Amino acid sequence: MTQRVLLIVRKLNIGGIQRVTINLANVLHRAGHDVHVLVLKGGDELLPQPGVTLHYEDFDKAFRRTGAGLAYDLVTRGLLKPVLPGSGFVWRGHYGGRYLARFVEQLERTHGPVDRIIARGQGAFETIWPWRDPRFWQVTVSWPGEYGGRLKGFYLRRLYDGKRVVCNTPNVRKQLEKQLEHHHVSPSHWATIGNPCDIEAIRAMAEDTPDDLPTRPYVVHVCRLSRVKRQDFLIRAYLKSGIEEDLVIVGDGPLRESVEQLIDELGVRDRVHLIGSRTNPYPWMKHARLFVLSSMSEAFGIVLAESMICGTPCVAVDAPGGIRNVLINDQRRLIVENTIDGLAEGIREGLKRPPALEKDPELIERYRDTRIMQQFLELPTT
């Protein structure tokens, strides 16, 4: 039976949350469901297939356009946020939840009843946290971080208490459950569902041959340039590994300038290539000898699954999150000590004795989009 599904995401820029949201929208559409994607903060770098309906609604801007909304925004920003750091989402959510309720009512008047609603990423459900509906599930895709004190508990209660929560790896769920229990926060429902991958589409896109593909052998890193992804740690481990292959970094982000400076300071611009963000990173994955992940924490690490789909094995540091849920079986031996020396040794080992991915199809079949879609469609909505 076909369903009408609303997916909610903060932005549609290049990133793991956005790519996975689009993957789910596309597979639902191909299966004959009526799919709508609500984008709360704009962006069009990643778009779904034709037939998926996009809605752009910035609830913050809409509220500030009213006189009362502008005054409310000024008061909460000027008085409450300085007293309660990190509380901005609490005050925005009070009207964001109402705006979402109106949006869903309008959507149903135009298109008919909505069967299920799925928000992905903390940025999305911070915007609409007060809204409650049995059809609504929120997908947690980030590492929960430190337990924190009473203020952290106050925030977590707004985001999770009485909510229906999906975690994208068993490890993230385990840690989030412990953190919420510490603060006496109780979701009403739990589920664990991995990230969907369109395996055939990824492999087809990997066959592209961009003009700037390296001609020399290389290892690759595809990630946002940020503190959590630790490109400085990566570059130092790569140099310590002593391998002959180049290092190609695909991505962009707030630390672009500092990464460029480090490459220049170390005098390795002829070996470390920072090529920027690409909507199709898969050719760089396919042609690399090894994928390297250096993140401080990683709830899932969709790039690990995508690299293995492209036929390229992965090495990753043993960081908190879901890495051990994704890299299983023979791939697990390339989860290495979370140090520069450990990653350097892992790079050497991955090139010397790479896992035979072709002998373990379940490594990637676990994340086939049709499988993941079915798990979402079976979530209870009553």
N, C-alpha and C positions, 0 to 999 in steps of 0.2 A: 504494500500500500504506500502510495506516495505521501510525502509530508511537506509542509511548508516550514522552512528552517530559517531563523534569523541568527547570523553570526555578528558579533560585536568586537571591534578591534580599535585601538586608539589611533593608529596611523597606518598608511600603506606605503611606507618607505622600505628600503632594502634592510631586511633583518629576519632573524629566525622566526619570531612570533608572526610577522606578516606573511612570510613564505608559507608557514604551516597553515595559517588561516586560509590563504588562497588555495592551497592543496585540498583542504577539506571542502571548501566551497565548490571547487571544480569537480571533485569526485561525486559529491551529492548531486550536482547538476547533471553529470553524465548518467547517473543512475535514475534520472527522471524526476527528482525532487525540485520543488520551487524554492530557490535559494536567494536570500537577501543578505547583504553585508552592510552593516551600519558602521561608518568610519567617523570617529569622534573628533579627530584633529587634522584631517586632510591627508594629502600625499597620493601620488599616483605612479610611483616607481614600479610597483608590483600590482598587476591588475588580473582579475579572474577572467575566465573564458566568457565569450559572448553568451548571453542567456542568464548569467548571474546578475541580479539587480543590485547596483551600488547606491547607497544613500549616504550623503555627506551632511552631518548635522553637528555643529559645534555648540553644545549646550551652554558652555561658558560665555561665548560671544553673544548668543541669543539672550541670555539672562542679563548681561551687562548692558545690552541695548535698552533695557527698561530703566526708568529712573530709580526705582527701588532696588533693582539689581545692581546698578552702579554703586549706590550708597552701601549696599550690603558688602560688595566686593572690597570697597575701600576700607570699611570698618574691619572686616575679617583679616585683610592683608596687613593693615596698619596696626591693629591692636592684638588680635588673637594669635596670629602666626608667630610674632616675636616672643610671646609668653609661652606658647606651646609649639616648639619647633617641629616641623614636619606635619602639622595639623591642617595644612591647606585643603587636602582632599576631604576632610571631615565637613568643612563648611560648604565646599563646592557640591559635595554629594547631596546635601539636603535639597538643592534645587535640581541637580542632575537626575536624581531618581524620579522626580515629578515629570521632568521633560521626557525621560525614557517612557514612562507610562503613557504620556500623550502620543509619543511617536508610535508605540505599539498599537494603540487604539486607532490611529489614523491608518497605519499599515493594514490592519484587519478590516477597516471599512473599505479600503481600496482593493485589497487582494484576497480577503477571506481569512479565516482563523489561522493563527500561527501555532504549530504543533510543538516546537521546542526552540529555545533561545540559548545560545552558547557564547559567552564572553571569554576572550583569551587574553591573558596578560594583566598584571596588576594595574597598569595604567588605565586599562579599560574599566575594571570594576571599582577602582577608586572613584571614578567619575560618577558612578551610578549606584554606590554601595547601599543606600537605604531601600532600593527596590527589591521586592520579594514576590516571587511567583513560582509555583511548582514546576513550571516548564523551564526555569532558568538555572543553568549550571555554569559555574565560573571555573575556567581552566587555569590552574596555577602553574606557571612555567619558569619560575625563578627560585633560586635557593633562598630559604627563609631567613638566613642570617642569624645573628646572635639573639639569645632569648630576650634580652632587654629588661627594663624595669616596668613600673606601673604605667608609664606613658605608652610604652610599646604595647602593653596589654590593652590599653584603651583603644589604640589604633586597630589592633588585631581583632578585637571584639566587633568593631564596626564592619570589618571586611569579611569575617568568617562565621560569626556566631549565628547559628540557625540556617546557614547557607548550604547549598549543594555544591560540593567541591570535587573537581577532577584534578589529580596530579598526573604529570606526564611520565614519571618514573617511580618505581617502588621506593627508592631511597629518598626522594624528595617527600613523598607521602609520609614515610616513617619519621623523618625529621620534623616535618610540619605538624604531625600529630603530637609529637613530644612537646614542641614549642607551644601549641595551643593548649594542651593539657596543663602545662606549667602556668598558664594565665587563666585557666578555668574557662576556656572558650570552646564551645561545642558545635561544630557543623551538624546539620541534620542528616546529611548523606555524604558518603565518600565513594569515589571510584578512582581507578588507576587506568589510564588509557594513553598509549604512546603517541608519538607524532606521526601523522600520515605522510607517506612519500609516494609520488607518482613515479614508480620505478621505470616504466617504459619511457615516459617523457624525459626524465633525467638522463637516461642513457642516450636518447635521441639528441638532446641538447648538447651532450658531451661530445658528439661527433662534429660539432662546429669547429672551424679552424681559424680563430682570430689571427689577424696579422701580427700581433705582438706576443704570440706564444713563444716561449723560450726555445732556442735551438740547442742549448746545452742541457744536460741532465739536471734535474732540480727536485727539491722537496718543497711542499706547499703548505701554506697556512691561509685559511679563508675565515676572516672574523672582523668584526667591528674593532677599530683601533681605540681601545679604551683601557682604563686601569684594570678592570676585571680580566680582560683577555691577555694582558701582560706581554705585549710585543717586545718590551725591553728584555724581559726574562727569556723569551724565545730566541732573540738574536744572540744573546750571550751564550745560551746553550748550544745553538747552532755552531757558533764559532769554536766553542770548546770541543765539539764533537770531532773536529778535524776532517770532516768528509770533503770530498772533492765537488759534490753537487752544489749548485746554487740554491739560494732560498728565495722563493717568490711569495710575497704577502699580498693577498687580494682582499681589499677592504678599505674603508675610510672611517673617519670618526673624529672625536674631539682631540685625540692625542696624535693626530697626523703630523703636526709640526714637530713635536718632541721626538717622534720616531724618526723623522727625517734627520733631525739634529744628531741623534744617536748614531745613525748610519754614517753620517759625515765624520763625527768625532772618532769613530772606530776605523774610518778609512776603508769601508767595505762596500761602497756603492757599486763596485764592479761585480759583486757577488750577491748582494741582498737587494732585491728588486721590489719596490713598493709601487704597485700598478693601479691602485685605487679600487673603487667599488665597481662591480660588474653585475648586471641583472642576470647574466648567465655565467656563473663561475665554474661550471662543470667541465669545460675543456681543460682548464688549469688543473682540476682534480684528476681527470682521466690520464693526462700525460705526465703527472708527477710520479716519482718513484715511491713517495711516502707522504702522508698527510700528518702534520704535527699540530697538536693542540696544547696550549700552555696556560689555560684559564685558571684563575684563582679559585673559581667555583663554576659549576656547569650543571644546571638542572637536568638537561637532556643532552645537548650538543648535537643538534640536527645535522651539522656539517660532518660529524663522524659517520652517520648513516648514509649521507649523500656521497661521501668519499668512497665508502665501501660499495655502494651501488655502481659507482664509476669504475670499480675494479682496483682501487688504490687502498692498501692497508693503512692503518692509523697507529700513531703513537701518541699517548696522552699522559699527563701527570696525574697522579692519584689524588685529585682534588675533591672536595666535598661535592655531593650532588649525584647525578645519575650516570656518570661515566662507566661505572662498573656494571650498570644495567644494560648499557649499549654495547660495550666491547666485551663480548663473552667468548667462551671456548678458546680457541688458539689465539684470538685477538687479545685476550686478557693478559697474556705475557708481555704485551707492549704497553700496559699500564705501569708507569714507572714512578720511582720515588719523586716526591714533589720538591725537587731541588734542581738547580742548574746542572750539577753533575749528573743527577739521575736522568734528566731529559736528554743530556748529551749522550749518555750511554744508551738510552732507548732509541735515539736516532741511529746510532751505529748499528745496534742490534736489528732494528727494523729494516735497514738496508741490507744487512748481511743475511738475515734469516726472516724474510717477510712471511706473514701468515698466508696460507693458501686459501684465499677467499672462495675460489670456485668450488672447493670441496665442502663448503658449509653454507648452502643457500638460505638456511633459516636465519642467518645473521641479518639479512635484509628483508626477507619475506615477512618477518614479524611486523614490519612497518608499512606493508603494502596498503595503499590508501583505501582499497575496498574493505579490507579487514578492519581498519581503524574506523571507517565510516559506520560499519555495522555496529560496532561497540557504542558509538555515540547515539545511534538510532535506537538502541536498546536501553538507554538510560531512562529510569522511571520519571514520569511527568505528572504524577498524582500524589 
